[in-house]
Amino acid sequence: MAALVVSTVAFAGDAPRRHTFFSGTQYPLTVHFIQGTEPGPTVMVQGGIQGDEVSGYLTAQILTHAEVIRGNLIVIPRANVPTVLAGKREINVDLNRRFDQDYNTFYEDRLARVIRFLLKRSDAFVHLHEGSGFYHPTYVDGLRNPRRYGQSIIIDTPVFEGRINLAQVATSVLGQLNHSIVPAYQFKLFNTNTFANNTTHPEQRKSLTFHALSSAGIPALAIEVSKNIRQLGWKVLQQLRATVLTLEQYGVELRLPEFTEQEVDRYARTASRLRVNGLPVIPGKDLTLPLAPGGTVAVTVEDAGDSTFDPVPAVFASDRPDLNMVSAPRLALSRFGRLDVRADGTRVSRVNVAWQGQWQDKAPTPGTPVAKGAAPLFACWLNGKLRFVPADGVLEAVQGDQLVLEGVWGSRKDQEEVLNFKGYVSQPRRNDGQDAGQEIVLDSGAFIGRYVKAAKDGSSWLCRVVRETPGEPKTQFKVRFVPRSVSALGLLGEDGDRIIVPWTGEGRYVLPAGTYTLEGLWSNGPKDKVLATNESRPLPWGGGVTVAPGLETTITLRQATTFRPIGRMTLAAQ
């Protein structure tokens, strides 16, 4: 067994068992915190950083149902939900190449920010992957050679700083793992030699395992199965065996839930129970949705489906394959033929749209005609609420708000309008200026600077949204957003007394010892756009925080959509 220097950050009794960072966005990150019966080290296990690696996120998901006997687990089954839903390695950039610095351009950079935060409370890290072919230290054929990754345990170096012996741990795991696997599918040790000047894998210096080892200073390795093995259930079982053996090496003991390979193979046919505009969606059956031009489409999730594998539900319009309507309603200002209902990227049902009425009947108020030549009225969603902005008007918002550009209400066209949010890049490989139907998080640091007009005192930022639809006048509106500010934090004591903590964003506040519920927030925006963290864990609204003599507690408030800090204060007992 490998000896670990156990982190001083322990799981608190009131810590959430499950928390979703970026809830309500297109990139939710669900994390499971599993406390063992006996104390011990905390190991973080993650899958799904690349959405075309199914085994990794299923293995991690099964692990969330384990009974931990000794130690603790932090499990992230699907680190990159948009790629899981698309079945792709990446959307904008490869998330596993965003850990060499704190980038701030794409949603992937916000995910990386939280993942780095969670590593700080971990004593070791295990990354679950699925790669092509079969790794072999020498060239055998096109599928078995040093450039393949499948069926391997990957380390960045045999020994790090003379104290973390990754090769020893991996070799021990391989010795126990391979005895029941046929030779063709046995795992091998793959040392990428990332620290060496002559490494053949310099790209790994931007990877998560390299960051965990070199920056967080904790043991980190990857367990990779092969995409060329078709039996999904078998791969998940072997990857889970390898994970459990690795956890045992690092001092975490657990008991797995019962499952079969056949259940894994069937999982893709399970799905959440959804309703579209109140109509139930049944997996395996098509549905017809009557819809009028200018009508609203809303999706509700009634049941999470199979709790063992917990597939992520999604609904995509045929003309907007990047916007999951589970968290983003739609105003039908352009024609689309169907809605695809997916579970972890697999289509489980289809909703055919039956259009009713004429497109020229669209108007700001149903039944009200649109005057010929009238100025356009821009439609958009701000934090899930429908807003209309006249041409040359200004939409007021707060940093961290979510904006979806919908279209132009009153347009007599039935195709998608082209709306360009200047300074925002929605598709880095094909920046055609079309930002309608994309979730835009208002973050001044993520936009191209020359397009953002910043107030000299930093009190606001002004951006333009320009209509660039071919054949239509080039009109625009502006979005002005201000910094998110917090004036006070509301705590509820065990005796029912409420304490208002003036929020200064720094310093120390003294209050009676006890356990408090994080209850209220005085801010210039909704409370759900602010996330509190305590030490290295999330502190959800309604969660508890303990203040004791000699034990100061630091609370950091963060933007809920970007995880960027707003400020921090220390609570101390009288």
ROKOLMAR-100230 format. One record per residue (C-alpha): x, y, z. Coordinates in steps of 0.1 Angstrom, whole numbers, plus 5000, padded with zeros to 4 digits. Layout:
// residues N
{pt {X, Y, Z}}
...
END
This chain:
// residues 574
{pt {5000, 5000, 5000}}
{pt {5013, 5035, 4991}}
{pt {5016, 5058, 5020}}
{pt {4998, 5091, 5017}}
{pt {5002, 5124, 5035}}
{pt {4965, 5128, 5044}}
{pt {4950, 5163, 5038}}
{pt {4940, 5183, 5068}}
{pt {4908, 5192, 5050}}
{pt {4883, 5167, 5062}}
{pt {4847, 5160, 5052}}
{pt {4823, 5179, 5075}}
{pt {4792, 5161, 5087}}
{pt {4770, 5188, 5071}}
{pt {4788, 5186, 5037}}
{pt {4764, 5178, 5008}}
{pt {4765, 5142, 4995}}
{pt {4759, 5155, 4960}}
{pt {4763, 5190, 4946}}
{pt {4759, 5203, 4910}}
{pt {4782, 5232, 4902}}
{pt {4769, 5255, 4873}}
{pt {4734, 5242, 4879}}
{pt {4710, 5256, 4853}}
{pt {4737, 5262, 4827}}
{pt {4746, 5241, 4796}}
{pt {4776, 5227, 4815}}
{pt {4764, 5213, 4848}}
{pt {4791, 5196, 4869}}
{pt {4777, 5171, 4894}}
{pt {4801, 5160, 4921}}
{pt {4795, 5132, 4947}}
{pt {4811, 5135, 4982}}
{pt {4811, 5101, 4999}}
{pt {4823, 5099, 5035}}
{pt {4836, 5066, 5048}}
{pt {4825, 5050, 5080}}
{pt {4861, 5052, 5092}}
{pt {4885, 5081, 5087}}
{pt {4911, 5079, 5060}}
{pt {4925, 5096, 5029}}
{pt {4903, 5114, 5003}}
{pt {4907, 5103, 4967}}
{pt {4892, 5120, 4938}}
{pt {4880, 5099, 4908}}
{pt {4868, 5115, 4876}}
{pt {4854, 5103, 4843}}
{pt {4838, 5119, 4813}}
{pt {4863, 5147, 4806}}
{pt {4859, 5137, 4770}}
{pt {4824, 5127, 4760}}
{pt {4832, 5100, 4736}}
{pt {4848, 5079, 4764}}
{pt {4816, 5062, 4777}}
{pt {4833, 5036, 4799}}
{pt {4849, 5062, 4820}}
{pt {4818, 5080, 4830}}
{pt {4798, 5048, 4836}}
{pt {4825, 5034, 4858}}
{pt {4826, 5066, 4878}}
{pt {4788, 5067, 4881}}
{pt {4787, 5032, 4895}}
{pt {4813, 5042, 4920}}
{pt {4790, 5069, 4934}}
{pt {4768, 5041, 4947}}
{pt {4796, 5024, 4966}}
{pt {4796, 5020, 5004}}
{pt {4829, 5035, 5016}}
{pt {4843, 5017, 5047}}
{pt {4875, 5037, 5051}}
{pt {4885, 5070, 5037}}
{pt {4865, 5093, 5015}}
{pt {4857, 5097, 4978}}
{pt {4851, 5127, 4956}}
{pt {4836, 5114, 4924}}
{pt {4829, 5133, 4892}}
{pt {4812, 5109, 4867}}
{pt {4807, 5134, 4838}}
{pt {4833, 5162, 4839}}
{pt {4822, 5176, 4806}}
{pt {4784, 5171, 4801}}
{pt {4782, 5190, 4767}}
{pt {4807, 5165, 4752}}
{pt {4788, 5135, 4767}}
{pt {4756, 5148, 4751}}
{pt {4773, 5153, 4718}}
{pt {4794, 5121, 4719}}
{pt {4825, 5141, 4711}}
{pt {4859, 5145, 4725}}
{pt {4855, 5183, 4728}}
{pt {4832, 5212, 4720}}
{pt {4854, 5243, 4719}}
{pt {4887, 5230, 4733}}
{pt {4900, 5198, 4749}}
{pt {4892, 5202, 4786}}
{pt {4921, 5179, 4794}}
{pt {4945, 5205, 4779}}
{pt {4933, 5234, 4801}}
{pt {4951, 5227, 4834}}
{pt {4985, 5244, 4828}}
{pt {4969, 5278, 4837}}
{pt {4936, 5295, 4846}}
{pt {4922, 5301, 4812}}
{pt {4890, 5322, 4809}}
{pt {4875, 5320, 4774}}
{pt {4852, 5290, 4771}}
{pt {4829, 5270, 4794}}
{pt {4856, 5243, 4796}}
{pt {4877, 5268, 4815}}
{pt {4851, 5272, 4842}}
{pt {4849, 5234, 4846}}
{pt {4887, 5233, 4849}}
{pt {4885, 5260, 4876}}
{pt {4862, 5238, 4898}}
{pt {4881, 5206, 4892}}
{pt {4913, 5223, 4903}}
{pt {4894, 5236, 4934}}
{pt {4883, 5200, 4943}}
{pt {4918, 5186, 4939}}
{pt {4929, 5208, 4968}}
{pt {4909, 5187, 4992}}
{pt {4922, 5154, 4977}}
{pt {4951, 5132, 4987}}
{pt {4952, 5113, 4954}}
{pt {4936, 5114, 4920}}
{pt {4924, 5087, 4895}}
{pt {4914, 5096, 4860}}
{pt {4892, 5073, 4840}}
{pt {4896, 5073, 4802}}
{pt {4888, 5052, 4771}}
{pt {4914, 5054, 4742}}
{pt {4920, 5039, 4708}}
{pt {4937, 5006, 4702}}
{pt {4960, 4989, 4727}}
{pt {4991, 5004, 4742}}
{pt {5022, 4984, 4737}}
{pt {5058, 4996, 4745}}
{pt {5070, 4984, 4711}}
{pt {5053, 4984, 4677}}
{pt {5033, 4953, 4669}}
{pt {5008, 4966, 4644}}
{pt {4985, 4996, 4638}}
{pt {4964, 4988, 4668}}
{pt {4992, 4978, 4692}}
{pt {5020, 5003, 4695}}
{pt {5034, 5031, 4717}}
{pt {5011, 5057, 4702}}
{pt {4979, 5039, 4713}}
{pt {4964, 5044, 4748}}
{pt {4938, 5016, 4754}}
{pt {4942, 4990, 4781}}
{pt {4968, 5009, 4801}}
{pt {4975, 5025, 4834}}
{pt {4992, 5058, 4825}}
{pt {5016, 5077, 4847}}
{pt {5035, 5109, 4840}}
{pt {5067, 5097, 4857}}
{pt {5077, 5066, 4877}}
{pt {5086, 5085, 4908}}
{pt {5078, 5122, 4915}}
{pt {5102, 5142, 4938}}
{pt {5114, 5110, 4954}}
{pt {5083, 5106, 4974}}
{pt {5054, 5096, 4951}}
{pt {5061, 5062, 4936}}
{pt {5035, 5059, 4908}}
{pt {5052, 5030, 4890}}
{pt {5051, 5009, 4922}}
{pt {5013, 5015, 4927}}
{pt {5005, 5008, 4890}}
{pt {5027, 4977, 4889}}
{pt {5010, 4963, 4920}}
{pt {4975, 4970, 4906}}
{pt {4985, 4954, 4873}}
{pt {4997, 4923, 4890}}
{pt {4963, 4918, 4907}}
{pt {4942, 4929, 4877}}
{pt {4956, 4910, 4848}}
{pt {4955, 4874, 4861}}
{pt {4918, 4871, 4851}}
{pt {4921, 4888, 4817}}
{pt {4931, 4871, 4785}}
{pt {4965, 4883, 4773}}
{pt {4952, 4903, 4743}}
{pt {4932, 4925, 4766}}
{pt {4956, 4928, 4796}}
{pt {4965, 4962, 4808}}
{pt {5001, 4976, 4806}}
{pt {5020, 5003, 4823}}
{pt {5023, 5034, 4801}}
{pt {5049, 5060, 4813}}
{pt {5045, 5091, 4792}}
{pt {5076, 5105, 4808}}
{pt {5060, 5140, 4808}}
{pt {5086, 5158, 4828}}
{pt {5115, 5148, 4805}}
{pt {5127, 5173, 4779}}
{pt {5126, 5146, 4753}}
{pt {5092, 5133, 4761}}
{pt {5071, 5122, 4731}}
{pt {5040, 5135, 4749}}
{pt {5046, 5172, 4757}}
{pt {5009, 5178, 4754}}
{pt {5004, 5160, 4787}}
{pt {5019, 5189, 4805}}
{pt {4985, 5206, 4801}}
{pt {4966, 5175, 4814}}
{pt {4948, 5171, 4847}}
{pt {4970, 5142, 4860}}
{pt {5001, 5163, 4854}}
{pt {4985, 5193, 4872}}
{pt {4975, 5171, 4901}}
{pt {5010, 5158, 4904}}
{pt {5031, 5189, 4897}}
{pt {5009, 5216, 4912}}
{pt {4986, 5200, 4937}}
{pt {5015, 5176, 4948}}
{pt {4993, 5145, 4950}}
{pt {4996, 5110, 4933}}
{pt {4977, 5109, 4900}}
{pt {4973, 5083, 4873}}
{pt {4949, 5074, 4845}}
{pt {4932, 5041, 4839}}
{pt {4924, 5037, 4802}}
{pt {4903, 5010, 4785}}
{pt {4902, 5004, 4748}}
{pt {4875, 5018, 4724}}
{pt {4883, 4988, 4702}}
{pt {4868, 4964, 4727}}
{pt {4831, 4964, 4719}}
{pt {4818, 4948, 4751}}
{pt {4809, 4979, 4771}}
{pt {4798, 4960, 4802}}
{pt {4831, 4941, 4803}}
{pt {4852, 4972, 4799}}
{pt {4833, 4990, 4827}}
{pt {4837, 4960, 4850}}
{pt {4875, 4958, 4844}}
{pt {4880, 4996, 4847}}
{pt {4860, 4994, 4880}}
{pt {4882, 4966, 4892}}
{pt {4913, 4986, 4884}}
{pt {4899, 5016, 4901}}
{pt {4891, 4997, 4933}}
{pt {4925, 4982, 4934}}
{pt {4941, 5016, 4930}}
{pt {4919, 5031, 4957}}
{pt {4930, 5002, 4980}}
{pt {4966, 5012, 4973}}
{pt {4959, 5047, 4985}}
{pt {4940, 5035, 5017}}
{pt {4904, 5038, 5006}}
{pt {4883, 5007, 5012}}
{pt {4848, 5003, 4998}}
{pt {4820, 4979, 4989}}
{pt {4806, 4981, 4954}}
{pt {4769, 4979, 4944}}
{pt {4758, 4948, 4926}}
{pt {4755, 4951, 4888}}
{pt {4760, 4930, 4857}}
{pt {4777, 4935, 4824}}
{pt {4743, 4931, 4808}}
{pt {4728, 4960, 4828}}
{pt {4756, 4982, 4816}}
{pt {4750, 4971, 4780}}
{pt {4713, 4980, 4784}}
{pt {4718, 5014, 4801}}
{pt {4717, 5034, 4769}}
{pt {4680, 5025, 4764}}
{pt {4671, 5041, 4798}}
{pt {4661, 5077, 4800}}
{pt {4646, 5103, 4822}}
{pt {4608, 5109, 4821}}
{pt {4603, 5142, 4803}}
{pt {4575, 5164, 4792}}
{pt {4576, 5189, 4764}}
{pt {4549, 5215, 4768}}
{pt {4531, 5191, 4791}}
{pt {4532, 5162, 4767}}
{pt {4549, 5131, 4781}}
{pt {4579, 5117, 4761}}
{pt {4581, 5079, 4761}}
{pt {4615, 5064, 4753}}
{pt {4614, 5045, 4720}}
{pt {4582, 5062, 4707}}
{pt {4579, 5093, 4686}}
{pt {4557, 5122, 4697}}
{pt {4540, 5150, 4677}}
{pt {4541, 5185, 4692}}
{pt {4516, 5210, 4679}}
{pt {4533, 5244, 4679}}
{pt {4523, 5279, 4666}}
{pt {4548, 5304, 4653}}
{pt {4559, 5325, 4682}}
{pt {4549, 5299, 4707}}
{pt {4571, 5287, 4736}}
{pt {4587, 5253, 4740}}
{pt {4595, 5242, 4776}}
{pt {4609, 5210, 4788}}
{pt {4604, 5196, 4823}}
{pt {4621, 5165, 4839}}
{pt {4598, 5145, 4860}}
{pt {4620, 5115, 4869}}
{pt {4658, 5111, 4868}}
{pt {4655, 5076, 4853}}
{pt {4679, 5048, 4861}}
{pt {4697, 5058, 4893}}
{pt {4725, 5033, 4888}}
{pt {4738, 5050, 4857}}
{pt {4720, 5083, 4860}}
{pt {4721, 5093, 4823}}
{pt {4719, 5130, 4816}}
{pt {4687, 5140, 4799}}
{pt {4687, 5164, 4769}}
{pt {4664, 5178, 4743}}
{pt {4678, 5195, 4712}}
{pt {4660, 5213, 4684}}
{pt {4671, 5201, 4650}}
{pt {4684, 5236, 4641}}
{pt {4702, 5242, 4674}}
{pt {4722, 5210, 4682}}
{pt {4742, 5229, 4709}}
{pt {4715, 5242, 4732}}
{pt {4700, 5217, 4757}}
{pt {4664, 5228, 4762}}
{pt {4662, 5210, 4795}}
{pt {4678, 5242, 4810}}
{pt {4668, 5267, 4782}}
{pt {4633, 5272, 4770}}
{pt {4627, 5283, 4734}}
{pt {4606, 5309, 4717}}
{pt {4596, 5296, 4682}}
{pt {4607, 5325, 4660}}
{pt {4621, 5302, 4633}}
{pt {4611, 5269, 4618}}
{pt {4626, 5236, 4630}}
{pt {4614, 5202, 4622}}
{pt {4619, 5181, 4653}}
{pt {4633, 5178, 4688}}
{pt {4657, 5150, 4696}}
{pt {4655, 5135, 4731}}
{pt {4687, 5121, 4743}}
{pt {4702, 5103, 4773}}
{pt {4739, 5106, 4776}}
{pt {4740, 5115, 4739}}
{pt {4720, 5085, 4727}}
{pt {4687, 5094, 4710}}
{pt {4659, 5077, 4728}}
{pt {4629, 5095, 4713}}
{pt {4619, 5121, 4687}}
{pt {4594, 5149, 4689}}
{pt {4580, 5159, 4655}}
{pt {4568, 5195, 4653}}
{pt {4534, 5201, 4636}}
{pt {4533, 5238, 4628}}
{pt {4499, 5255, 4632}}
{pt {4492, 5290, 4618}}
{pt {4510, 5313, 4595}}
{pt {4545, 5327, 4601}}
{pt {4535, 5362, 4590}}
{pt {4510, 5362, 4620}}
{pt {4539, 5365, 4645}}
{pt {4537, 5396, 4666}}
{pt {4548, 5410, 4699}}
{pt {4513, 5404, 4713}}
{pt {4493, 5375, 4700}}
{pt {4467, 5388, 4676}}
{pt {4484, 5422, 4672}}
{pt {4496, 5428, 4636}}
{pt {4532, 5440, 4630}}
{pt {4533, 5473, 4611}}
{pt {4552, 5471, 4578}}
{pt {4586, 5486, 4582}}
{pt {4584, 5487, 4620}}
{pt {4617, 5486, 4639}}
{pt {4626, 5451, 4650}}
{pt {4620, 5439, 4686}}
{pt {4648, 5416, 4697}}
{pt {4638, 5386, 4718}}
{pt {4662, 5370, 4743}}
{pt {4663, 5350, 4775}}
{pt {4680, 5365, 4805}}
{pt {4685, 5340, 4833}}
{pt {4657, 5320, 4819}}
{pt {4632, 5349, 4816}}
{pt {4620, 5362, 4783}}
{pt {4630, 5398, 4776}}
{pt {4622, 5420, 4746}}
{pt {4646, 5448, 4736}}
{pt {4638, 5474, 4709}}
{pt {4663, 5484, 4683}}
{pt {4690, 5507, 4698}}
{pt {4677, 5498, 4733}}
{pt {4697, 5486, 4762}}
{pt {4694, 5453, 4781}}
{pt {4705, 5457, 4817}}
{pt {4722, 5428, 4834}}
{pt {4748, 5417, 4860}}
{pt {4781, 5400, 4855}}
{pt {4776, 5362, 4855}}
{pt {4741, 5364, 4841}}
{pt {4731, 5339, 4814}}
{pt {4719, 5353, 4780}}
{pt {4704, 5334, 4751}}
{pt {4697, 5354, 4719}}
{pt {4664, 5341, 4705}}
{pt {4656, 5361, 4674}}
{pt {4635, 5390, 4661}}
{pt {4599, 5391, 4671}}
{pt {4578, 5404, 4643}}
{pt {4601, 5391, 4616}}
{pt {4582, 5377, 4587}}
{pt {4609, 5352, 4580}}
{pt {4607, 5316, 4591}}
{pt {4644, 5310, 4592}}
{pt {4669, 5317, 4620}}
{pt {4680, 5354, 4623}}
{pt {4717, 5360, 4625}}
{pt {4725, 5378, 4657}}
{pt {4761, 5386, 4664}}
{pt {4772, 5394, 4700}}
{pt {4803, 5414, 4693}}
{pt {4833, 5401, 4712}}
{pt {4819, 5367, 4720}}
{pt {4831, 5336, 4701}}
{pt {4806, 5308, 4701}}
{pt {4823, 5285, 4677}}
{pt {4861, 5290, 4677}}
{pt {4866, 5268, 4646}}
{pt {4839, 5285, 4626}}
{pt {4832, 5320, 4638}}
{pt {4805, 5330, 4614}}
{pt {4790, 5356, 4636}}
{pt {4759, 5336, 4645}}
{pt {4754, 5337, 4682}}
{pt {4716, 5331, 4683}}
{pt {4707, 5299, 4702}}
{pt {4740, 5299, 4722}}
{pt {4742, 5303, 4760}}
{pt {4763, 5334, 4766}}
{pt {4776, 5339, 4802}}
{pt {4782, 5376, 4807}}
{pt {4818, 5376, 4818}}
{pt {4839, 5407, 4809}}
{pt {4871, 5388, 4811}}
{pt {4859, 5362, 4785}}
{pt {4851, 5386, 4757}}
{pt {4874, 5401, 4731}}
{pt {4885, 5433, 4747}}
{pt {4882, 5457, 4717}}
{pt {4845, 5450, 4714}}
{pt {4838, 5457, 4751}}
{pt {4833, 5493, 4762}}
{pt {4844, 5493, 4799}}
{pt {4836, 5523, 4822}}
{pt {4868, 5539, 4834}}
{pt {4858, 5532, 4870}}
{pt {4850, 5496, 4863}}
{pt {4813, 5501, 4872}}
{pt {4799, 5486, 4839}}
{pt {4807, 5470, 4806}}
{pt {4788, 5477, 4773}}
{pt {4785, 5452, 4744}}
{pt {4766, 5453, 4711}}
{pt {4743, 5427, 4696}}
{pt {4740, 5433, 4658}}
{pt {4714, 5419, 4635}}
{pt {4734, 5405, 4605}}
{pt {4706, 5386, 4587}}
{pt {4711, 5387, 4549}}
{pt {4687, 5410, 4533}}
{pt {4677, 5427, 4565}}
{pt {4687, 5461, 4578}}
{pt {4717, 5459, 4602}}
{pt {4701, 5471, 4634}}
{pt {4714, 5465, 4670}}
{pt {4708, 5467, 4707}}
{pt {4732, 5469, 4736}}
{pt {4738, 5448, 4767}}
{pt {4751, 5467, 4797}}
{pt {4762, 5446, 4827}}
{pt {4776, 5457, 4860}}
{pt {4797, 5438, 4886}}
{pt {4778, 5415, 4909}}
{pt {4778, 5431, 4943}}
{pt {4769, 5416, 4977}}
{pt {4760, 5438, 5007}}
{pt {4751, 5413, 5034}}
{pt {4749, 5376, 5042}}
{pt {4720, 5361, 5062}}
{pt {4727, 5334, 5087}}
{pt {4700, 5315, 5107}}
{pt {4712, 5302, 5142}}
{pt {4701, 5270, 5159}}
{pt {4679, 5290, 5182}}
{pt {4661, 5307, 5153}}
{pt {4679, 5340, 5156}}
{pt {4689, 5356, 5124}}
{pt {4723, 5373, 5120}}
{pt {4730, 5397, 5092}}
{pt {4767, 5397, 5083}}
{pt {4777, 5429, 5065}}
{pt {4796, 5417, 5035}}
{pt {4828, 5436, 5029}}
{pt {4845, 5409, 5007}}
{pt {4875, 5407, 5031}}
{pt {4883, 5408, 5068}}
{pt {4867, 5391, 5098}}
{pt {4833, 5390, 5115}}
{pt {4828, 5378, 5151}}
{pt {4796, 5361, 5161}}
{pt {4784, 5336, 5188}}
{pt {4797, 5301, 5185}}
{pt {4773, 5276, 5169}}
{pt {4761, 5261, 5137}}
{pt {4744, 5284, 5113}}
{pt {4723, 5279, 5082}}
{pt {4733, 5299, 5052}}
{pt {4699, 5315, 5045}}
{pt {4699, 5348, 5027}}
{pt {4718, 5372, 5005}}
{pt {4715, 5409, 4998}}
{pt {4728, 5414, 4963}}
{pt {4720, 5432, 4930}}
{pt {4710, 5399, 4914}}
{pt {4692, 5366, 4922}}
{pt {4707, 5345, 4950}}
{pt {4712, 5314, 4928}}
{pt {4738, 5333, 4908}}
{pt {4761, 5333, 4938}}
{pt {4777, 5302, 4952}}
{pt {4793, 5300, 4987}}
{pt {4823, 5277, 4994}}
{pt {4837, 5269, 5028}}
{pt {4873, 5259, 5028}}
{pt {4874, 5234, 4999}}
{pt {4838, 5224, 4996}}
{pt {4805, 5239, 4983}}
{pt {4782, 5254, 5008}}
{pt {4747, 5254, 4992}}
{pt {4720, 5278, 5003}}
{pt {4703, 5261, 5032}}
{pt {4735, 5243, 5041}}
{pt {4752, 5246, 5075}}
{pt {4784, 5263, 5086}}
{pt {4799, 5258, 5121}}
{pt {4818, 5285, 5140}}
{pt {4836, 5273, 5171}}
{pt {4861, 5288, 5196}}
{pt {4896, 5286, 5181}}
{pt {4883, 5275, 5147}}
{pt {4878, 5302, 5122}}
{pt {4857, 5295, 5091}}
{pt {4863, 5313, 5058}}
{pt {4835, 5317, 5034}}
{pt {4842, 5326, 4998}}
{pt {4814, 5339, 4976}}
{pt {4817, 5331, 4939}}
{pt {4799, 5337, 4906}}
{pt {4778, 5306, 4903}}
{pt {4781, 5305, 4865}}
{pt {4819, 5310, 4863}}
{pt {4832, 5301, 4898}}
{pt {4852, 5333, 4898}}
{pt {4855, 5347, 4934}}
{pt {4835, 5378, 4944}}
{pt {4851, 5381, 4979}}
{pt {4858, 5362, 5011}}
{pt {4853, 5367, 5048}}
{pt {4863, 5349, 5079}}
{pt {4838, 5340, 5106}}
{pt {4851, 5337, 5142}}
{pt {4835, 5328, 5174}}
{pt {4832, 5353, 5203}}
END
